[in-house]
């Protein structure tokens, strides 16, 4: 494999010195880019982009070609490939988000769920990873990802997106052993899926616990964090003679940073509701931090974006261990010029914190 030309993302995750703060954006390949919308039209729909490695590679590269400041690429795919591989029949209704043909409601439904084999049942994802690695040719590291068991379970039980996770939480309190069985099957699947991505060429992995922050403090520990801890302990942590850093991102997990930092990962993703300087004090030297600009700041003028970037960099302060990102995915309405202003500001304003 070609040596990495830009490894500051991996170095920052391991708290090694860097010249400037590395930056990437969650959902950096997506609908805010006209070139993405053109590729999706060519492919037919979103899942056809994910399932065809050449298309997945094409859209992964689009933000990197537009923004030379990006310090990492992220595999173009979705967290819901796993429930689809478990037989739930994923589809996307235009403007409605994800839907499943089959929903999981009872213990018997959960007992019947197969544990997918990443190479047989999700081979298109492994192929996408190796195709993208080849195309990157050492330009920047490639991030692999999966959803957390809790976040995946909400989609599987609700049958799609939800505001209040009513069915999943009812199962949590009425039938916890059924939910534990589902989460256990998902943890096994996510572990082998991420290890498959690492063996195929992913150089860091992120677990998206997008809806962990909707749980009570006690339920978060038992039904989300415990399973992420289990996954982290089963991951391949070194490949191609380099560490493979693991990032845990619980949106709205700011109240629980100390215990998330204890789960064995290298870095925590932060949403914008906590101050990154305070978060740094709370987690100490245990983990690096990734985040945490409110993605809606990108609707504001470039000068305002720059001010907010400067504020976050100053709050984190001097030294390595910070990967700049948004606190959640970039939204479809953002002007691509504003995303460019954001990325440039991170590199320009951060050099002084790494002298
Ligand atoms: O970050 C990247 O550029 C990589 C690609 C990526 C996608 N989804 C592509 C996508 C990643 C990392 C994801 C993760 C994902 N998917 C999460 C966790 C992250 C988060 O935002 O909290 C979740 C909850 C999903 C589930 C999902 N996929 C939803 C709810 C939707 C519909 C609503 C939405 O935000 O678009 C999707 C579709 C989806 N996944 C799109 C993209 C680019 C849009 C599809 C389209 O082209 O219309």
Boltz pocket constraint, residues with backbone or C-beta under 6 A from the ligand:
constraints:
  - pocket:
      binder: B
      contacts: [[A, 25], [A, 26], [A, 27], [A, 28], [A, 29], [A, 30], [A, 31], [A, 40], [A, 46], [A, 74], [A, 75], [A, 76], [A, 77], [A, 78], [A, 79], [A, 80], [A, 97], [A, 98], [A, 145], [A, 161], [A, 208], [A, 210], [A, 328], [A, 329]]
      max_distance: 6.0
